[in-house]
Each structure stands twice: as C-alpha cells, then as structure tokens.
Amino acid sequence: MAKKEILPRQPMPEQPPEERIKNFKEVPLGYTPELAMKEASRCLQCKNPSCVKGCPVGVDIPGFIRLIREGEFAKAIRKIWEKNSLPAICGRVCPQENQCEGSCVLGKKGEPVAIGNLERFAADWEREHGTGELPPKAAPTGKKVAVVGSGPSGLTVAGDLILKGHEVTVYEAFHKGGGVLVYGIPEFRLPKDIVAAELNYLERLGVKFEYNVVIGQTITVDELFKMGYDAVFIGVGAGLPRFLGIPGENLVGVYSANEYLTRSNLMKAYLFPEYDTPIAKGKNVVVIGAGNVAMDAARTALRMGAESVTIVYRRSREEMPARLAEIHHAEEEGVKFMLLTNPVRFLGDEHGRLRGMECIKMKLGEPDESGRRRPVPVEGSNFEIECDLAIISVGAGANPLLTKNTPGLKLNKWGYIMVDPKTNKTYKKGVWAGGDIVTGQATVIQAAGAGRIASNSIHDYLTLGW
Amino acid sequence: MFEILRREELAGGTIILNEISAPLIAKKAKPGQFVILRATENGERIPLTMAETDPEKGTITIIYQVVGKSTALFKTLRVGDRYLDVVGPLGKPTDIEKVDGQVVCVGGGTGVAVLHPITRALKNIGNHVVAVIGARTKDMIILEDKMREASHELFVCTDDGSYGHHGFVTDVLKDLIEKRDVRLVVAIGPVPMMKAACEITRPHKIKTIVSLNPIMVDGTGMCGCCRVSVGGEIKFACVDGPEFDGHLVDFDELSARLKSYVEQEKIAYEKFKCECHA
C-alpha cells in the first residue's frame, strides 16, 4: 500500500499587509473549494478525536471535515449546526490554537488541521451558495422566552429555542444586533454583513428582535414576566470599561477601547464623514493592553491613518492573551510592541488634550491569581513617550444597569451573575444567564456554549418545570 | 414607533420641539432622564433630555437647539416622519426633595427645556420655587408660560436687554441668594452658566444640582465617553448622572472634552449645508 503523502497545512489566502492597512476589508480571504477539500484530506479522522474535546461546544469536527473532503458542503454546514449556531463567526474569531487545533494530533509533530478555516469555509459556502433551507421547527409550544442581549450567548439561546417550538423575542439595547460581534470586533475581522446574515437567519426562523430596549431601564425583568414571558435569559455581556485610574485619564484623546471600537465598528466612524459619528484620528497612537481587543484597536488606528501605533503591555510576549493570528497580523501590519511597560500618567497640553504618556519599565515576579507572573515596576525607570491618542484596553467588568434593577439575582463580589454551571440557572426563578455577565470577559464560543447549556435547561423547564 | 406627532419651531427656528410617539419610554420616564436618538442609518446617536412626557398619550417631547449636522438633520424631520432609533429612559431621575426654605431653578438657553419638568416636580412636592430663565435675546427665550406655571415666581433675563431683566440669570440668582433663604439651586444650561452658578452658591454652601451634557455614544455606561470628574472620582454622566452636585464637578475638564470633535463637527456641518443647497 502506498504511503500517504504528508500534505502541509494549506495556507489561508490573505490580503498583503501593505494593502490591507489601507482598507477595512477582511484580511483572510477564505479557502476556495479546492483548498478546503485539500486541507480536509489532511484530517486523520481519529477514532477518538481530541479536537472535539477541545471544542467548547463539542462540534463533530472529524464529521464535518469528512463531508468537506467529499465535496458535501451543504451537509458539512448542517453537521456543524448541530452543535454551533454561529460557525461563520467562530471560524473567524475562535482562538483555535487553544481549542480544537491546539488539541489536534497532527499538531504534535507538524501543523494541526486548519479546523477554523474549514468551519469558516462551510459557513461562507452556505451563505453564498446554499439553498437557505431552514431546519425543521417543532410544533408551537405556546411558551414565550425573552432573551436579553443579542450577542453570541443570546443568539445561541434564541436559535435553539425557536427550533424547539417556543416563541422567542430578543431585546437589544443598541439599534443593531450582535453585541460584541457588531460593536467590538472590527469589520476587517468580522464583516458586519455576516453578523446581519446570522440575525436574518434567526428572523427567518421566527425570532423577533426588539432594538432600542434597555432591559433594566425601559422594561425590567419582572415586567417581562408580567408581559407574559415564561422564561428570561440574560446575556448582556461584560459592558463596563475598565480605566487605569491614573492621572490624566480624562484628557481629550484618551479612550476606552469600548468607545473607540463602538465608534468605528457599530457607528462606522471609519467612514466619516459619510457616516456622521466622528472618531479621533491619532498620529502617534498607544494602545494599553495586549488582548484581542487591544489588537483590534491598534489595527483600527493603523487603518485610520496613524503614523505609529504601539501596544504598551505590562507583561512579556508569552503572557499576551490575544489570539496568535491577531498578534501575527498586527505585527505584519506594523504595529509596534513595547512590552514590560506600564503607563504611569497621561500628559496633556494647555487645552486639555493628550500629548504624551509617562511610562515605567516592568519586570516579572511571582505568579498572581491568574497564574501569570506578576508584573512589578522597576523603580526609577520612568520615561516619556509622545502620543496624541491612547486607547485603554485592559478589560471590561459587569455593567450593573440590569442587575441592580433585577431583584432576586445573586451576584458575586465583582457583580457577575451567579449561576448553577450545569444549567446556567440563576437564583431568580425563571431566569437564566450566560456569557460574559457570568464569567467575566471570555470568548464568543464560550458565550455560545453557555447559551447552549441554558437553552437546554430552559426547554426542560418549559416542558417539565423548574 | 418614534413618529413625530407634533413639531414647533421656537426662537426663530433655531430651537425645535418634537413630540414623539414612544410609548414604552413615556410610561417609564421620570424628570431628569434622557433619551438617545438617531435619525438615519448613517446618523449619530445623540442624547437629549426629555422636556415632557405623556404616559397616557405615549409620547415624549424633546427640545433641541440646532448646533451642528445632527441637530440640523433632525430639524428637517416633519410631522409624520420617524426617528430611526430612540432609546430610553436613560440616566438617573432627578432626586426631587422637599426643603425648608426656597428653591431656585435657573435655566439658560435650551437648558430651560431640561429644567421645566424638574421645576414642576419640585413645586408639586410642596417647595416654594423661584424660576429664573434666560437667553441671549428675546427670541431665544423658550417655555416662558410653562415655567411660570411650574413655579411660584418667574424671572426672565436677556443678555441684550430685549426682554425682562437686562443681564445674566446668575445676576438674578446672586440677588435672590442675598435676599432670601435659598436652600436648593438647580442650574441647567451652557457649561459656563452652570459653572458660574456653582461659584455663586459655593460660599453660601447652598446645595446646587447641575445637569451635565457631555458627548455620549451608547448611553448605558459601556463606553466611558461621557465620563466626568465629580469630587475627584470618575462618574459616567449616562448612568451616574446626568445630574450631579455642581460643587464637585470639574467643569473645565468637561468643557475641554466637549471640544473633542470640533474639527469633525465643522466638516460634517459644512458638508450638510452644502448638500442642502445643492
């Protein structure tokens, strides 16, 4: 028997860096069917697949990959849909290196199967060529569910429960749906047309969307029950931006990443003045933090025409939490990295505008609660850098707007909603919660996974009881 | 939803009143709260305090001055047109309390629109309320009759003396403080006016509530654009305010932050005016 030729991992075609920093179009261009089938043939179809264990929602990865290999793209996407309702998104934003691909057997000695690229291929193919055939819905149950928040966890709950025959209404505070998918992740990583297509798919299934409703202000959770809902899912995310608490933070030109990205992504300020919302155009930009959000802010600032964009991070390269692909793309595009550096204060001019930042060098000491080595300032190593735009990207916590107006919920000391992890039931009867408002900032797929756990539990409740 | 049911042009067309259909908001809104509106797909989200709400009719009323592209765009909307998006009620309602002594409500320009429901509520709860409203000139005075109804005494000022007292609202405020037992001041208007009012009441230690107007995007506390320094602490005007103890507010910082986009605002407004005449 001939020895199977070992194919290398098929590279994803991408816009070259010099070109892509001038536009907001997607960087990875997607596999062609030929590339996809070739990559799919690399999969060993393990009998005991580690990749599935690495996936937070347990997608049948060898299953869908085999279908791609056989050219059965319509079946491949439907195989993914059994477990993941947001594959076009996850294929683009999941940190596969920590999940499916990180567990792939091929990765031990070579390159793992490009599972993320294949998931994306299947989803894109369906959107572009698929029949649009909707999955079958169960008979109407007469039960009504209110989903608060149209981010990944809420969308997953909505998609699951509508198929089970329940009536679902998603309430969203913003004027557009998607949550972080629309306001947090830039166009060049996740085109908003794709997010709109996911929402449209849910609408075609019968999910109702009510925008411009802030649950907790416009309507309370208790009022939702009075309105006739039988169950409520809270997926409002972790929408409270963290600031550094250092002097000068309110200077004109200092932004939270949430604000900077919401202006750019949701309000399309990168198209000003075609779109009315303005955004600061910095020449010398610093981004404080090194997670995915920081990379997004840095790469957006570059595309806005900055001469220099620098990530300022208090730890070292190994501790950077961003997805490898984002760090890689940022570096290719010319984002600079100033590591083991922390800001001390922002410096302003006589008009209250940012002109620079005083920093201090850091060194790594003992590990802290997160397990990462604690950064410690190096005394006397202060120095100043020039900047006219600073984007603070050090995380977001629990926004209390809903929780403080919802008696009966139990919150932990950071304001996140406490749940039973097996069901995602909160302490308030008839109320579930999932995603960042429970766990703190995490990923899209983890939020989707939490939504799945909740929707199963909600379905049991609606059919069997609390 | 969000249909304009009634529209009035005040102050020679520089100030516009819209009564908008928004039943959910009208049912919930309390004095001091605001909404965020967007007129078109490409439009900005901007905050405007509700001047009036009618829970039975299901309407809210906003009164805004035309100062740039977005408000100029709003002005083009007629009765029967709709805002694309209106969200609310946002912000903390005014803390309406009964005090021993007199209450002075000071309003400058379109700040009077924000002041009106608060003034009425303070009167309804049993305070003796003196209202002082002012504008640059007679034409820019708004809601005079409503403010008269909402208070026990009304003073009107114009900078140019074309109507009422010739001078600033703060002159009248100073006078009232010297002559009467004033226990609470509510001052709403342009930042320099609110700042001046606070400096007048500060030595007398009279509690002074102001309603701040920073730039906003979401209005629910998720972006920090509207952050203000109050007593040295960072507060978000959209969720912790928009009203604060005026003596603790860093007005200079607020003024600077309000100028964050002057260049873009100019570009947008010029482009709009050009397109209108095309």
Chai-1 contact restraints between the chains, C-beta under 6 A:
chainA,res_idxA,chainB,res_idxB,connection_type,confidence,min_distance_angstrom,max_distance_angstrom,comment,restraint_id
A,A173,B,T220,contact,1.0,0.0,6.0,A-B,restraint_1
A,H175,B,D85,contact,1.0,0.0,6.0,A-B,restraint_2
A,N212,B,D85,contact,1.0,0.0,6.0,A-B,restraint_3
A,N212,B,V87,contact,1.0,0.0,6.0,A-B,restraint_4
A,V214,B,T220,contact,1.0,0.0,6.0,A-B,restraint_5
A,T218,B,L24,contact,1.0,0.0,6.0,A-B,restraint_6
A,G239,B,M222,contact,1.0,0.0,6.0,A-B,restraint_7
A,P241,B,G224,contact,1.0,0.0,6.0,A-B,restraint_8
A,N250,B,E253,contact,1.0,0.0,6.0,A-B,restraint_9
A,V252,B,A256,contact,1.0,0.0,6.0,A-B,restraint_10
A,V252,B,R257,contact,1.0,0.0,6.0,A-B,restraint_11
A,V252,B,S260,contact,1.0,0.0,6.0,A-B,restraint_12
A,S256,B,G224,contact,1.0,0.0,6.0,A-B,restraint_13
A,N258,B,M222,contact,1.0,0.0,6.0,A-B,restraint_14
A,N258,B,C223,contact,1.0,0.0,6.0,A-B,restraint_15
A,E259,B,C223,contact,1.0,0.0,6.0,A-B,restraint_16
A,E259,B,G224,contact,1.0,0.0,6.0,A-B,restraint_17
A,E259,B,C225,contact,1.0,0.0,6.0,A-B,restraint_18
A,T262,B,V217,contact,1.0,0.0,6.0,A-B,restraint_19
A,T262,B,C223,contact,1.0,0.0,6.0,A-B,restraint_20
A,P273,B,I267,contact,1.0,0.0,6.0,A-B,restraint_21
A,P273,B,A268,contact,1.0,0.0,6.0,A-B,restraint_22
A,P273,B,K271,contact,1.0,0.0,6.0,A-B,restraint_23
A,Y275,B,N42,contact,1.0,0.0,6.0,A-B,restraint_24
A,D276,B,N42,contact,1.0,0.0,6.0,A-B,restraint_25
A,D276,B,G43,contact,1.0,0.0,6.0,A-B,restraint_26
A,D276,B,E44,contact,1.0,0.0,6.0,A-B,restraint_27
A,T277,B,E44,contact,1.0,0.0,6.0,A-B,restraint_28
A,P278,B,Y261,contact,1.0,0.0,6.0,A-B,restraint_29
A,P278,B,Q264,contact,1.0,0.0,6.0,A-B,restraint_30
A,G352,B,A256,contact,1.0,0.0,6.0,A-B,restraint_31
A,N399,B,G221,contact,1.0,0.0,6.0,A-B,restraint_32
A,N399,B,M222,contact,1.0,0.0,6.0,A-B,restraint_33
A,L401,B,T220,contact,1.0,0.0,6.0,A-B,restraint_34
A,L401,B,G221,contact,1.0,0.0,6.0,A-B,restraint_35
